[in-house]
Amino acid sequence: MIDVQDILRQGATARAVGRTEIENPFYQPEKMPSTTGEPVDAWASKAEAWNTGWRIEDAMKGNA
């Protein structure tokens, strides 16, 4: 089961420490469905949750 809240926090934390949106860890080759074998929709849900957390933190910093 995907812990969406945890992944949202990870994205927000990444933004808070200055990482860019493209640094989403789910975009790393070793975490892609072609490597992990997980369903694309499960991977996409995690990648989007991280991006959402990142964007929420970015908006809170006044960058929306």
Backbone hydrogen bonds in HBPLUS format (Angstrom, degrees):
<---DONOR---> <-ACCEPTOR-->    atom                        ^
c    i                          cat <-CA-CA->   ^        H-A-AA   ^      H-
h    n   atom  resd res      DA  || num        DHA   H-A  angle D-A-AA Bond
n    s   type  num  typ     dist DA aas  dist angle  dist       angle   num
A0007-ILE N   A0003-ASP O   3.13 MM   4  6.48 158.9  2.18 152.3 158.6     1
A0008-LEU N   A0004-VAL O   2.81 MM   4  6.07 156.3  1.87 155.7 162.6     2
A0009-ARG N   A0005-GLN O   3.01 MM   4  6.25 158.2  2.05 145.1 150.6     3
A0010-GLN N   A0006-ASP O   2.93 MM   4  6.23 150.5  2.02 144.8 153.4     4
A0011-GLY N   A0007-ILE O   3.04 MM   4  6.32 157.6  2.09 149.3 154.0     5
A0012-ALA N   A0008-LEU O   2.96 MM   4  6.25 160.3  2.00 151.6 157.3     6
A0013-THR N   A0009-ARG O   2.81 MM   4  5.95 161.9  1.84 152.4 157.5     7
A0014-ALA N   A0010-GLN O   2.93 MM   4  6.09 154.5  1.99 144.0 151.3     8
A0015-ARG N   A0011-GLY O   3.09 MM   4  6.39 156.6  2.14 147.3 152.5     9
A0016-ALA N   A0012-ALA O   2.93 MM   4  6.17 157.3  1.98 148.2 155.1    10
A0017-VAL N   A0013-THR O   3.02 MM   4  6.29 141.9  2.17 148.7 157.3    11
A0019-ARG N   A0014-ALA O   2.85 MM   5  5.24 155.6  1.91 158.3 150.0    12
A0018-GLY N   A0015-ARG O   3.00 MM   3  5.04 158.9  2.04 104.9 111.2    13
A0023-GLU N   A0020-THR O   2.99 MM   3  5.43 158.7  2.04 112.1 119.0    14
A0027-TYR N   A0024-ASN O   2.98 MM   3  5.65 166.1  2.00 122.4 126.7    15
A0028-GLN N   A0025-PRO O   3.18 MM   3  5.48 164.7  2.21 108.3 112.9    16
A0031-LYS N   A0028-GLN O   2.84 MM   3  5.47 160.4  1.88 124.1 130.8    17
A0032-MET N   A0029-PRO O   3.27 MM   3  5.28 169.1  2.29 107.4 110.1    18
A0035-THR N   A0032-MET O   2.84 MM   3  5.47 148.8  1.93 119.4 128.7    19
A0036-THR N   A0032-MET O   2.88 MM   4  6.09 168.5  1.89 157.1 160.8    20
A0037-GLY N   A0033-PRO O   2.78 MM   4  4.96 150.2  1.87 129.0 136.7    21
A0042-ALA N   A0039-PRO O   3.11 MM   3  5.41 125.3  2.42 104.3 117.5    22
A0043-TRP N   A0039-PRO O   3.14 MM   4  6.50 164.5  2.16 157.4 161.3    23
A0044-ALA N   A0040-VAL O   2.80 MM   4  5.97 164.1  1.83 155.2 160.2    24
A0045-SER N   A0041-ASP O   3.02 MM   4  6.10 149.3  2.12 137.7 145.1    25
A0046-LYS N   A0042-ALA O   3.23 MM   4  6.54 154.4  2.30 146.0 151.9    26
A0047-ALA N   A0043-TRP O   2.91 MM   4  6.20 167.2  1.93 158.2 162.0    27
A0048-GLU N   A0044-ALA O   2.89 MM   4  5.95 161.0  1.93 148.0 153.3    28
A0049-ALA N   A0045-SER O   2.96 MM   4  6.05 151.6  2.05 139.5 147.6    29
A0050-TRP N   A0046-LYS O   3.03 MM   4  6.27 162.9  2.06 153.4 156.8    30
A0051-ASN N   A0047-ALA O   3.05 MM   4  6.30 162.6  2.08 145.6 150.6    31
A0052-THR N   A0048-GLU O   2.81 MM   4  5.98 154.6  1.87 149.0 156.1    32
A0053-GLY N   A0049-ALA O   2.98 MM   4  6.24 163.1  2.01 152.0 155.6    33
A0054-TRP N   A0050-TRP O   2.95 MM   4  6.21 158.4  2.00 151.0 157.4    34
A0055-ARG N   A0051-ASN O   2.85 MM   4  6.09 160.4  1.89 151.3 156.3    35
A0056-ILE N   A0052-THR O   2.88 MM   4  6.08 155.0  1.94 152.7 159.4    36
A0057-GLU N   A0053-GLY O   3.11 MM   4  6.30 168.5  2.12 149.7 152.3    37
A0058-ASP N   A0054-TRP O   2.91 MM   4  6.13 152.6  1.99 145.0 153.8    38
A0059-ALA N   A0055-ARG O   2.87 MM   4  6.05 156.1  1.93 146.0 151.7    39
A0060-MET N   A0056-ILE O   2.97 MM   4  6.25 151.0  2.06 147.1 155.5    40
A0061-LYS N   A0057-GLU O   3.09 MM   4  6.36 131.9  2.33 139.1 151.3    41
A0061-LYS N   A0058-ASP O   3.11 MM   3  5.13 133.2  2.34  94.4 107.4    42
A0063-ASN N   A0058-ASP O   3.13 MM   5  5.61 161.4  2.17 146.5 145.5    43
A0062-GLY N   A0059-ALA O   2.88 MM   3  5.04 156.6  1.93 106.6 112.9    44
